[in-house]
């Protein structure tokens, strides 16, 4: 694991030298504190910061082929490198290290740009072909590792973190207004956009090919949703075998390995399968909150402890309180972009905790997308029955009643009310609009009032564009495909990468092994949700591994109880950061609308948790990145406002 960076000059006179790469490396040093390497050649320069995982002594990058004409830097892990290495040796290739990344240069020698088809892993990589004077920059199939880039007439720059790009003279952080609009719509910035003007994100499963007279982006992989004709028992066997293979292959490491454990299905199955493939107790790490008040709804420590006892893990727990909010400046600096998903806070805290013992951590991220674990998927299932109610009854009785229902996710019964309200208010919409209502943190009417500028939502509808590319598959698989292209890489995987790497911890996600993804995509959707039961087939194939109280317990998120905290402990902080004067000075949002949102949230008239946290984080991010206030200065300011 590491951070990579570099670029290629597209015109004579543009210089990419070692001093630029040194600056890019310094600002991303947290990604790879163990080693640094750079390579420059005429108009091209690539570099990396390395976190040593495999071949600790010999894995220095860049890595080269036999005649030094092909060079590569890679952030990530290639899980099938041992098989590939043996195949390439038989084809006459000679290796100089035991590093997993060295297979990349030899695969490129052998297969050209098709080399990516042979890789099983998570990676952001840059490969220089000196003979063709071509730079290839690639992102893995699921987008586990990020790639940012800047392109103008003179130069192409790239990095795993956006902040490194601003080490190039003349490139400064400026707000991209379209991206800001998408942020208040979704709570994150979807690729290919980034929050910075002039900076883009490389989409998943894609690579850039760049030379002096050429720039292109090519998608090299997309899952096939053609259904396989297996019996239910065959499906259980295939899924279980692939799960076992995915987990065991991602345990390979020359440094200590552990696992995040929430006590949910996904993290529990990862821990259970890890325990089968090691002689030593698995090191597990869990995070919890106060057991009093609304925060108790987020506390999963009893479930994590139960799973730990079941598999005899070496278990570690951390309890967090509202005062951890002072860490936000540091965390948002590491994130590069604002985010409304509070899981970035908990992910950082449990990563920092785990880093004391391990260098590699396994996570259950991806299981909900693969096997149908989200309530929005369940909503699609129940909608087919809801539509059988006479339309006059739905329109004249149910819908007016739904509009009156209160909502508060931090109260058990009001959360049920919130979910029912959302379901009934969106049931008549087309699947695309219904999905958007599930995942958007604001509706169009609110966004238009909130933004201080005009936004062409139709021209920038990332979600609808994703739907248009998969209209020939079942509705449930359409939802997964849209998730695969948007929320999964640009929210969940982005925060997982940035927050674990902020602590120099490598996070692996075995449930997103692309072979497991391909298997799940070929599965009939009725096996994922059956009789309203989420993750039906996954639970069936794990019945001998996990007890019913874990398999069938209520799903909870991995975030922090910010919505409850901003009503009490963090209210002074919220009101200060989002004060009318602060909002007016920023000039992006309507201050009157922001104050209305705060009041409605406090009065429980509406649950505005997501957008309020989104606005709060946006302002903190703006002070860091746009105003260039240091994280340390902002942290001191926030501490004074926390009760």
Residue, then its C-alpha position, 0 to 999 in steps of 0.5 A: x500500500x502506498x500513495x502514487x503521484x506524477x505526470x507527463x508533460x504534453x508540450x515542450x517547455x513544461x517541466x516535471x522534475x524531482x522537486x515537484x515529486x518530492x513535494x507531492x510525496x511529502x504531503x502524502x507521506x502518511x500513505x507510505x511512511x516506510x519508503x519513497x521512490x521517484x523516477x523521471x525520464x524526459x517529459x515524464x515523472x512518477x513517484x510513490x510513498x510506500x507502506x511495506x506489506x509484502x517483500x519488506x526489503x525488496x519491494x522498493x518502487x518504481x519497479x522495472x522490467x528487464x531492460x528498464x524500459x517499462x516502469x511502474x508504481x502501484x498503490x494497492x495489492x495484487x492478490x493473484x501475484x504468485x500465480x501470475x508470477x509462475x505463469x510469466x516465468x514459464x513465458x520467459x520473464x525474469x523477476x528481480x524482487x518478490x514484490x506483488x507489484x512486479x508482475x504488472x510490468x511483465x504482464x504489460x510486456x506480455x499482453x500490452x494494455x490488456x494486462x489489467x484483465x489479468x489482475x485480481x486486486x485493489x490498485x491505483x497504478x501508473x506505468x511508463x512505456x519508454x519505447x512508446x513514450x506513453x503513460x498509463x494510469x489505472x484504477x481497479x475494477x471496483x474503485x477501492x483505490x482512488x485516482x485524481x488527475x489534472x489535465x490542461x494543454x501543457x501537462x497531465x498530473x495524477x495522484x491518489x490524493x487531490x492535495x498532492x496536485x496542488x504542489x504543481x506551480x500555478x494550480x490552486x484549490x478552487x471550488x467547482x460549483x457543479x461538484x458542490x451542487x452534487x455534494x448537497x444532493x448526494x452527500x459526497x462528490x461522484x466521479x468523474x467530478x471532484x470538489x476542486x475546479x480543474x481536478x477530476x476523478x478517474x472512474x472505476x475500472x478505467x485507465x488513462x492513456x496519455x502521450x504528447x499527442x494523445x489522451x483517452x480514458x477507457x473502461x476495461x471491465x463491467x460485470x455481466x448480469x446474465x443469470x446462471x442457471x444453478x439450483x439454490x444448493x449450487x448457489x450456496x456452494x458457489x458463494x461459500x467457496x468464493x467467499x472462502x477463497x476471497x478471504x484467504x487470498x487477502x490474508x497474505x501479508x508479511x506484516x500483522x493482519x486484523x479485522x474490523x468487527x461490528x457484529x453485523x453479517x459482513x464483518x462477522x463472516x469475514x472474521x469467521x472465515x479468517x479464523x478458519x484460515x489461521x492458527x493464531x487468534x484473529x485480532x478484531x477491532x470494534x467501536x462503540x458509543x455511550x449506552x445512554x440516550x440516542x447514541x445507544x442506537x449506534x452501539x454494536x459492541x455487544x454483537x461484536x463481543x458475541x462474534x469475538x467469543x464465538x471465534x476466539x478472537x483477540x478482541x479490542x474495543x474503543x468507546x467514543x464521545x461527542x468531543x471527538x468532533x474536534x478531529x474533524x479538521x484533520x479528518x477532512x484534510x485527509x479526505x480531500x473532499x467534504x463528505x456527509x457520511x459520518x462513517x468517515x469519523x468512526x472509520x478513522x478512530x477504529x483505524x487509529x486504534x487498530x494501527x497500534x497492533x496491525x498494519x493490514x485490516x480486513x473489512x466487510x465493506x461491499x456485502x450490502x451491495x453484492x447480496x441485497x442488504x440495503x433497505x432501499x432494495x427491500x423497498x423495491x421488493x415491497x413496492x410490488x405488493x403496495x401497488x396492488x392496493x387500489x390507486x384511489x386509496x393510495x392517493x386519497x388516504x395513504x399519501x395524505x397520512x404519510x405526509x403527516x408522519x414525524x421522523x427522527x432516526x435517533x428514536x426507535x419508533x420515529x425512525x420506523x415512521x421515517x422509513x414508512x413515510x419515505x416509502x409511501x411518498x416515493x412508491x408512485x415514482x419510476x424506479x430511477x426517481x424512487x432510488x434517488x429519493x432513497x439516496x439523496x440527502x436533499x430533494x430538488x426543491x430544497x437544493x434550488x432554495x439552498x444554493x446561491x447559484x443556478x444548477x442544471x440538475x438534468x445535465x449533471x445527473x450522475x445517477x440517471x446516467x448510471x441507470x441509462x447504462x443498465x436498463x436491460x437488467x432487473x430492477x434490483x440489479x439496476x440498483x446495484x449497478x448504480x451503487x457500483x458506479x456511484x455510492x460504493x466507490x465515491x462514498x464508502x470506498x473513498x472514506x475507507x481508503x482515506x481514513x485508513x491510510x491517514x493512519x498508515x493502515x492498509x484496508x482490504x475488502x474481500x467481499x469486493x473481490x471481482x470474481x465474487x462480484x461477478x458471481x453475485x451479479x449473475x445470481x437471480x435477484x429473488x435469491x438476494x431478497x426472498x419473502x422480504x428477507x434481505x441477503x437471503x442466500x448469503x444468510x443461508x450459506x452462512x448458517x453453519x458459520x454464524x448464529x441466527x441472532x447475528x444473521x437476522x439481527x436488525x441492520x445498523x450503520x457504521x456512522x457516528x450519532x451526529x444527528x443526536x449530538x447536534x441537538x445537544x452536545x454539539x449544538x453550539x458548535x453547529x450554530x457557530x460554524x453555520x451562523x448566518x454570517x459564516x454562510x453569507x461570507x462563504x457565498x455558496x448557500x442561502x443563509x436563511x434556508x440553512x437556519x430553517x433547516x437547523x430549526x426544523x431539525x431541533x423541533x423534530x419537524x424533519x430529520x435533516x441530519x444528513x444535510x446539516x452534517x453535510x453543510x457543517x463539514x463543507x464549511x470546515x473543509x472550505x476553511x481548510x482547503x479554500x481559506x488555507x487555515x491549518x488543521x491545528x488552528x481549526x481544531x483549537x477553534x472547535x475545541x472551544x465550542x464543544x460543551 
